[in-house]
Amino acid sequence: MWFIVLCVVLSALFYWKVVRNYSHWKNKGIPYIRPIYFFGNFASNIFRIKSLKTIVEEAYDAFPNKRYVGLYQFMKPILLVRDTELIKQITIKDFDVFPEHPPRVSARTDPLFGKNLFALPSKDGWHEMRATLSPVFSSGKMKVMFTLMEQCAVQFVDYFKQTQSNAQSNVSIELKDIFERFANDIIATTAFGITCDSLKDKKNEFFLMGQDVTNLNGIRALKFFGYAFSSFLMELLNVKIVSEKVGNFFRNVIKETIAFRKDKNIIRPDVVQILMKAREEGNKNSNAKRNHNVELSDEDVTSQALGFFAAGFGTVSSALSFLAYDLATHPEIQQKLYEEISTTLKTNSGDITYELVTSMKYLDCVISESLRMHAPLSFLDRMSVKPYTIHPKDSSEKPLHLEEGSVIWFPASSLHHDKKYFPNPDKFDPERFNEQNKHKINSYAYLPFGAGPRSCIASRFALLEMKLLILHLLERFELVPDAKTTIPLKLSITNITTIPSEGIWLSLKPRIKN
């Protein structure tokens, strides 16, 4: 009898908590998308009916005249901010209130995932770590790393020249796979000091471990959903995002790399070297700004290097895949870009340098437009560390008081495709970003790398990587659709990031030069 009473009471309390949670936005008087109990607004993604991108876009479109919309991720209230001035306010002016991303995985449970720069909370040394890593991506360091990146790009293009059955034959390729291999080799050499050739050695351990750590489908996606539903329960069950096998592999790589460099007195311009220097000097750069020291353990070094790897492996390869697809399906734009490449190379006697690659204006425009068309992430997020009030913009609004720990989403993909900011948004038009037009673009409606101090630290590195490979690729090949090319592309509904569901197939057609 008492057991039945206890069950009834507990069920009633649980139901009351659910009902109370789902009244959050209604009680605050703001528009919201009606949730499904327990799942919030994401049941259709959990059951593989819609992608996260589609869910966010539908919420964005549901209230076109509102500055923000309420959502629920399971039972967690999410504020989807549609207004670019408010995005600027939150990411720049009031950064002290929203200095971090919502916690996904605890550093106690999974230190390799939870302590990297993206996940690191402000109170746990994010400012210091950002200051430590920033020199890696300075112009001076990237000029030195350019030589390493150039070697990877040449190696990549040479592989496809060698695999042609004859000098005039086309080579059919699946873009996501080959660009993952390129991204892997770039990161291996610039972050870890390891030389790979993942096109020739398709089963090399570094690449396989990289695939594992960046796979956001299946079990790992369920783990992220689990943390979104109840981080307490997932920590209690000691659920890790990075497996022991992968974690130990990268720990050993870092340990052996550090030991070898110390023993041989080797210095390389890469992420590991910067972190080694920071540890040896007691993080002097950070201490100049802060009065407390950040001690870098081997685990910290591994976490930052692994975070750099995870960010560059998946997102850059996806961005390159979409870019190549855009060029193949818009041959007139590809031809104009090829002409810029040819002309620029001729003026520099065929030598490819850092200055040459970064000087190409139309290449900039094409990449910028492809990143607009295919935002790497459908939304960006921030979390408040203190109470915050969004003041009314007009008489139709009232003050919106947000509690500490409130989560904000910025719908990057939706903003990129809003005709208010980008006329004819579904048209691939690089001229939006030319010298005459780029000043018209609202900076907070274009968010391929985020905004504010928490924006992507490696954005310049990623852009250089993309420019260098496309330059080499178009200089030797024309990108053309083939029988396997899907037009339009179908996007994955199972992956957290924006990727095609069936890959992207194109052919490389050799250029016949006089």
C-alpha positions in Angstrom: 0.0 0.0 0.0 2.7 2.5 1.0 4.7 1.5 -2.1 1.7 2.4 -4.3 1.2 5.7 -2.4 4.9 6.5 -2.8 4.8 5.8 -6.6 1.7 8.0 -7.0 3.3 10.9 -5.1 6.6 10.6 -7.0 4.7 10.4 -10.3 2.6 13.5 -9.4 5.8 15.4 -8.4 7.5 14.4 -11.7 4.4 15.4 -13.7 4.2 18.7 -11.8 7.8 19.4 -12.6 7.3 18.6 -16.3 4.2 20.8 -16.5 5.9 23.6 -14.7 8.9 23.5 -17.0 6.8 23.5 -20.1 5.0 26.6 -18.8 8.3 28.6 -18.7 7.9 30.6 -21.9 4.1 30.9 -21.6 4.5 32.4 -18.1 7.0 34.9 -19.5 4.6 35.9 -22.2 6.7 35.2 -25.3 5.9 33.2 -28.4 7.0 29.6 -28.3 6.7 26.4 -30.2 4.4 23.9 -28.4 6.5 21.1 -27.0 5.9 17.4 -26.7 6.2 16.1 -23.1 9.7 14.8 -22.2 11.1 15.5 -25.7 10.4 19.2 -26.0 10.6 20.4 -29.6 13.1 17.7 -30.7 11.1 14.5 -30.9 11.2 14.6 -34.7 15.0 14.7 -34.6 15.3 12.0 -32.0 13.1 9.7 -34.0 14.9 10.6 -37.2 12.1 12.4 -38.9 13.7 15.9 -39.2 17.2 17.3 -38.9 18.2 19.8 -36.2 18.6 22.3 -39.0 15.0 21.9 -40.2 13.6 22.2 -36.6 15.5 25.4 -36.0 14.5 26.8 -39.3 10.8 26.0 -38.7 11.0 27.8 -35.3 12.7 30.8 -36.9 10.0 31.0 -39.6 7.1 30.5 -37.3 7.2 34.1 -35.8 8.7 36.3 -38.5 8.0 39.6 -36.7 9.4 38.6 -33.3 12.9 39.1 -32.0 13.0 35.8 -30.2 11.1 32.5 -29.9 10.9 30.0 -27.1 11.9 26.3 -27.6 12.4 23.3 -25.3 15.4 20.9 -25.6 13.8 18.0 -23.7 12.7 19.9 -20.6 15.3 22.7 -20.9 14.0 26.1 -22.1 15.9 27.5 -25.0 15.6 31.1 -26.3 16.0 31.3 -30.1 17.2 34.9 -30.8 16.2 36.1 -34.3 17.2 39.7 -34.0 20.7 40.7 -35.2 21.0 43.7 -32.8 20.2 41.4 -29.9 22.7 38.9 -31.1 25.3 41.7 -31.2 24.2 42.8 -27.7 24.6 39.3 -26.2 27.8 38.2 -28.0 29.7 41.5 -27.7 28.3 44.2 -25.4 27.1 41.8 -22.7 29.7 39.1 -23.2 30.4 39.1 -19.4 26.8 37.8 -18.9 27.1 35.2 -21.7 30.8 34.2 -21.7 30.4 30.5 -22.4 28.6 27.6 -24.2 26.1 25.5 -22.3 28.0 22.6 -20.6 27.7 19.4 -22.7 30.0 17.1 -20.9 31.7 17.5 -17.5 35.5 17.7 -17.4 35.3 15.4 -14.4 33.7 12.6 -16.4 35.5 13.2 -19.7 38.5 15.6 -19.3 39.6 15.3 -23.0 36.2 16.5 -24.2 35.3 18.8 -21.3 38.5 20.7 -21.0 39.1 21.8 -24.6 38.8 25.5 -25.5 35.3 25.2 -26.9 33.9 23.5 -23.8 36.0 25.2 -21.2 34.0 27.5 -18.9 35.2 31.0 -18.1 35.7 30.3 -14.5 38.0 27.4 -15.3 40.5 29.3 -17.4 38.9 29.9 -20.8 40.4 33.4 -21.1 43.9 32.2 -20.2 43.7 29.2 -22.6 42.4 31.4 -25.4 45.3 33.8 -24.9 47.7 30.9 -24.9 46.4 29.4 -28.1 45.9 32.7 -30.1 49.5 33.0 -31.2 49.2 29.7 -33.2 46.8 31.5 -35.6 48.7 34.8 -36.0 49.8 35.8 -39.5 53.4 35.1 -38.6 52.7 31.6 -37.4 50.4 30.8 -40.3 53.0 31.9 -42.8 55.4 29.4 -41.3 52.7 26.7 -41.2 51.8 27.5 -44.8 54.7 25.4 -46.1 53.4 22.4 -44.2 49.9 23.0 -45.6 51.2 23.4 -49.1 52.9 20.0 -48.9 49.6 18.4 -48.0 47.8 20.2 -50.8 50.4 19.1 -53.4 50.3 15.6 -52.1 46.5 15.6 -52.4 46.4 16.7 -56.0 49.3 14.6 -57.1 47.5 11.5 -55.8 44.6 12.0 -58.3 46.9 12.8 -61.1 48.6 9.4 -60.5 45.3 7.5 -60.2 44.0 8.5 -63.7 43.8 5.6 -66.1 45.1 8.1 -68.8 45.9 11.7 -69.0 42.4 12.7 -70.3 40.3 10.4 -68.0 37.9 11.8 -65.4 38.3 10.6 -61.7 35.0 10.0 -59.8 35.3 11.0 -56.1 33.2 11.2 -53.0 34.1 14.6 -51.6 33.4 14.1 -47.8 35.8 11.1 -47.6 38.7 12.6 -49.6 38.4 16.0 -47.9 38.4 14.4 -44.4 41.6 12.7 -45.4 43.1 16.1 -46.5 41.9 17.8 -43.3 43.4 14.9 -41.3 46.8 15.3 -42.9 46.8 19.0 -42.4 45.9 18.8 -38.7 48.3 15.9 -38.1 51.3 18.0 -39.4 50.3 21.4 -38.1 49.0 20.4 -34.7 50.8 17.2 -33.8 53.9 17.3 -36.0 53.0 13.9 -37.6 53.3 13.3 -41.4 50.4 11.3 -42.9 49.3 10.5 -46.4 45.7 9.3 -45.8 44.8 9.0 -49.5 47.5 6.4 -50.1 47.5 4.8 -46.6 43.7 4.7 -46.2 43.8 2.8 -42.9 46.4 4.8 -41.1 45.7 4.8 -37.4 45.7 8.6 -37.0 42.9 8.9 -39.6 40.9 6.1 -38.2 41.1 7.6 -34.7 40.1 11.0 -36.1 37.0 9.5 -37.8 36.1 7.9 -34.5 36.4 11.1 -32.4 34.4 13.2 -34.9 31.7 10.7 -35.7 28.5 12.4 -34.4 26.1 9.8 -35.6 24.5 6.8 -33.9 25.7 6.1 -30.3 27.6 9.3 -29.9 24.6 11.4 -31.0 22.5 9.5 -28.4 25.1 10.3 -25.8 24.8 14.0 -26.6 21.0 13.7 -26.3 21.5 12.0 -23.0 23.6 14.8 -21.7 21.0 17.3 -22.9 18.3 15.4 -21.1 20.1 14.8 -17.8 23.8 15.6 -17.4 23.5 14.4 -13.8 22.4 11.0 -14.9 25.1 10.7 -17.6 27.8 11.7 -15.2 26.5 9.3 -12.6 26.7 6.5 -15.2 30.2 7.8 -16.2 29.3 8.1 -19.9 32.2 9.5 -21.9 32.1 11.0 -25.4 35.7 10.2 -26.2 36.4 6.4 -25.8 39.3 5.1 -23.8 40.8 3.7 -26.9 40.8 7.0 -28.8 41.8 8.9 -25.6 44.8 6.7 -24.9 45.9 6.9 -28.5 46.0 10.7 -28.5 47.5 10.8 -25.0 50.4 8.6 -26.2 50.9 10.7 -29.4 51.2 13.9 -27.3 53.4 12.2 -24.7 55.8 10.8 -27.3 55.8 14.0 -29.4 56.7 16.1 -26.3 59.4 13.7 -25.2 60.9 13.4 -28.7 61.1 17.2 -29.2 62.7 17.8 -25.8 65.2 15.0 -26.5 66.1 16.3 -30.0 65.6 20.0 -29.2 63.1 20.2 -32.1 60.9 23.3 -32.4 57.9 23.4 -34.8 55.3 26.1 -35.4 52.3 24.1 -34.2 49.7 23.7 -31.5 51.7 21.3 -29.4 54.8 23.5 -29.5 52.8 26.5 -28.3 51.3 24.5 -25.4 54.7 23.1 -24.5 56.1 26.7 -24.4 53.2 27.9 -22.3 53.7 25.0 -19.8 57.4 25.6 -19.5 57.1 29.3 -19.0 54.3 29.0 -16.5 51.9 30.5 -19.1 53.5 34.0 -18.8 51.3 35.5 -21.5 48.2 34.7 -19.5 49.7 35.8 -16.2 50.4 39.2 -17.6 46.6 39.7 -17.8 45.5 37.5 -14.9 46.9 37.0 -11.4 46.4 33.3 -11.2 48.4 30.6 -13.0 47.1 28.0 -15.3 49.1 24.8 -15.0 49.1 22.8 -18.2 49.2 19.0 -17.7 49.7 16.4 -20.4 45.9 16.0 -20.2 45.4 19.7 -20.9 47.7 19.7 -23.9 46.0 16.5 -25.3 42.6 18.1 -24.7 43.4 21.3 -26.7 45.2 19.4 -29.5 42.2 17.0 -29.7 39.7 19.9 -29.7 41.6 21.5 -32.6 41.5 18.2 -34.4 37.8 17.6 -33.9 36.9 21.1 -35.0 39.1 21.0 -38.1 38.4 17.4 -39.2 34.6 17.5 -39.7 33.7 21.1 -40.3 36.5 22.0 -42.7 36.0 18.8 -44.7 32.2 19.5 -44.9 32.8 23.1 -45.9 35.2 22.0 -48.7 32.7 19.4 -49.9 29.9 22.0 -50.2 32.3 24.4 -51.8 33.4 21.9 -54.5 29.7 21.0 -55.1 28.8 24.7 -55.5 31.5 25.1 -58.1 30.7 22.0 -60.0 27.0 23.0 -60.2 27.8 26.6 -61.2 30.4 26.2 -64.0 30.4 29.9 -64.9 31.5 30.8 -61.4 34.1 28.0 -61.4 35.5 29.3 -64.7 35.7 32.9 -63.4 37.6 31.6 -60.3 39.9 29.5 -62.5 40.7 32.6 -64.5 41.6 34.5 -61.3 43.8 31.6 -60.2 45.6 31.3 -63.6 46.2 35.1 -63.8 47.4 35.3 -60.3 49.8 32.4 -60.7 51.2 33.9 -63.9 52.0 37.2 -62.2 53.9 35.3 -59.6 55.8 33.0 -62.0 53.7 30.1 -60.8 54.9 30.2 -57.3 52.2 29.7 -54.6 52.9 31.7 -51.5 50.9 32.8 -48.4 50.7 36.3 -49.7 49.4 35.1 -53.1 46.7 32.9 -51.7 45.4 35.5 -49.3 45.4 38.2 -52.0 42.8 36.5 -54.2 39.6 38.5 -54.0 37.2 36.3 -56.0 38.3 33.2 -54.1 37.4 35.0 -50.9 33.9 35.8 -52.3 33.3 32.3 -53.5 34.2 30.7 -50.1 32.2 33.3 -48.2 29.1 32.6 -50.3 29.5 28.9 -49.9 29.7 29.2 -46.1 26.6 31.3 -46.2 24.7 28.8 -48.3 25.9 25.9 -46.1 26.5 27.1 -42.5 28.7 24.6 -40.8 26.4 24.6 -37.8 22.6 25.3 -37.9 22.8 27.2 -34.7 25.3 28.7 -32.2 24.8 28.9 -28.5 25.6 30.9 -25.3 24.7 30.5 -21.6 24.2 33.2 -19.0 26.3 33.2 -15.8 24.1 35.8 -14.1 20.5 37.1 -14.4 19.8 39.2 -17.5 17.0 41.3 -18.8 16.1 41.9 -22.5 14.5 45.3 -22.6 11.4 45.9 -24.8 12.1 47.3 -28.3 8.5 48.6 -28.7 5.1 48.5 -27.1 4.4 45.0 -28.3 7.1 43.6 -25.9 7.6 43.6 -22.2 10.8 43.1 -20.3 12.1 39.5 -20.5 13.9 38.4 -17.4 16.3 35.5 -17.9 17.6 33.5 -15.0 21.3 32.5 -14.5 22.0 29.5 -16.6 19.6 30.5 -19.4 20.5 29.1 -22.8 20.4 31.2 -26.0 20.6 29.9 -29.5 21.5 32.0 -32.6 20.0 30.4 -35.8 22.9 30.8 -38.1 21.6 28.9 -41.1 18.2 30.6 -40.9 19.8 34.0 -40.8 21.9 33.1 -43.8 18.8 32.3 -45.8 16.6 35.2 -44.7 15.8 37.4 -47.6 15.7 40.4 -45.3 19.5 40.1 -45.0 20.4 38.3 -48.3 18.1 39.0 -51.3 17.3 35.9 -53.3 18.9 33.8 -50.5 18.8 30.4 -52.3 20.9 31.7 -55.2 24.7 31.0 -55.1 26.0 34.5 -55.8 29.6 35.2 -54.7 29.2 38.8 -55.8 27.4 39.5 -52.5 30.8 39.6 -50.9 32.7 41.7 -53.5 34.3 45.1 -52.6 31.1 47.0 -53.8 28.6 44.9 -51.8 30.2 43.4 -48.8 29.7 46.5 -46.7 25.9 45.9 -47.1 26.1 42.6 -45.2 24.9 42.6 -41.6 27.8 41.1 -39.7 25.4 39.5 -37.2 23.3 37.8 -39.9 26.4 36.1 -41.2 27.8 33.7 -38.7 29.9 30.9 -40.2 32.5 31.2 -37.4 30.3 32.6 -34.7 30.6 36.1 -33.1 32.3 37.9 -30.3 35.2 36.6 -28.1 33.8 33.1 -28.3 34.0 32.9 -32.0 36.1 30.3 -33.7 39.8 30.9 -32.8 41.0 29.0 -35.9 38.8 30.7 -38.6 41.7 32.2 -40.4 43.5 28.8 -40.4 40.4 27.1 -41.8 39.9 29.7 -44.6 43.6 29.4 -45.6 43.3 25.6 -45.7 40.2 25.9 -48.0 41.8 28.5 -50.2 45.0 26.5 -50.7 43.3 23.3 -51.6 40.8 24.8 -54.0 43.6 26.8 -55.7 45.6 23.6 -56.3 42.5 21.6 -57.3 41.2 24.0 -59.9 44.6 24.7 -61.3 44.8 21.0 -62.3 41.2 19.9 -62.6 37.7 21.0 -63.5 35.0 19.9 -61.1 32.1 18.4 -62.9 28.9 16.6 -61.9 28.7 12.9 -62.9 26.1 10.1 -62.8 26.4 9.8 -59.0 25.9 13.5 -58.3 22.7 14.2 -56.4 21.0 17.5 -57.3 19.7 19.0 -55.0 21.7 17.6 -52.1 19.9 15.7 -49.3 21.1 16.6 -45.8 21.6 14.1 -43.0 18.9 14.0 -40.3 21.0 11.9 -38.0 24.1 14.1 -37.7 24.4 17.1 -35.3 26.3 19.1 -37.9 25.3 20.0 -41.5 26.4 17.2 -43.8 25.0 15.4 -46.8 23.1 12.1 -46.1 24.5 10.2 -49.1 27.9 11.9 -49.7 28.7 14.2 -52.5 29.9 12.6 -55.7 31.7 14.6 -58.5 34.3 14.0 -61.1 37.7 15.6 -61.5 38.2 16.4 -65.2 41.9 17.1 -66.1 42.6 20.5 -67.6 44.3 20.3 -70.9 46.9 23.1 -71.0 48.6 24.5 -74.0 
